[in-house]
Amino acid sequence: MDRYLELWAQSLPSLLLATVQVTIPLTLISFVLALVLGLLATAARNLSRYNPLNWLATAFVWFFRGTPLLVQLFLVFYGLPRIGITLDTWPAAIIALSLNTGAYVAETFRSAYASIPRGQFEAARTLNFTKMQTLRHVVVPQATRIALPPLGNDLIDLVKGTSLVSVISMVDLFQSGKQVAARTFEPLAMYLEVAAIYLVIFTLLSIAQRALEKRTSRYIRTANA
């Protein structure tokens, strides 16, 4: 046990450095882009079913929700060079993670929008609300409250999904732990430490998610009062 404690203490700085330099920035950048992609896809899917943008958005969600993230990483990093598009590891990882998470975010937004009773849109029309007023006073408050829990889950899944970028030689938290395990021949100790760091990130995100949900609920109740 003393050997494990010593190994954990020695390897912790390199693991935390990889977390701060790669895992967290990669997660944040990819999630912001995923939110934008999700909003655009949701808007496109609410157009006429015969609109080409609707077809494109539907195909986007279908493909990236229906194929593994690992396959998508390989397609972007190893497949695109075959057609003349070569990307460094950071852009390739961001593109793959953003597209994958964006498809799930789009489905989250679609479900939140669809859950709003149609009668509320009709009530807004009878009150002569414009589309922007309906969006601001009817759609956004309710859709936000509905979408927050699954969006938090999407973010947590993205954090865990970043571990796959090790396959394209990015030294993230998981890859850093893998390197130490190969050097020390202590895979059990190292992967336990890596798992512990992921659990800390998960716990902090879960706490932040619950706090944000409570704050949003209070804001909505105040706004509707």
Secondary structure as UniProt FT lines:
FT   HELIX           2..18
FT   HELIX           19..23
FT   HELIX           24..45
FT   TURN            49..50
FT   HELIX           52..66
FT   HELIX           69..74
FT   HELIX           75..79
FT   HELIX           80..83
FT   HELIX           89..114
FT   HELIX           118..126
FT   TURN            127..128
FT   HELIX           131..134
FT   HELIX           135..139
FT   HELIX           140..161
FT   HELIX           162..168
FT   HELIX           173..184
FT   HELIX           187..224
//
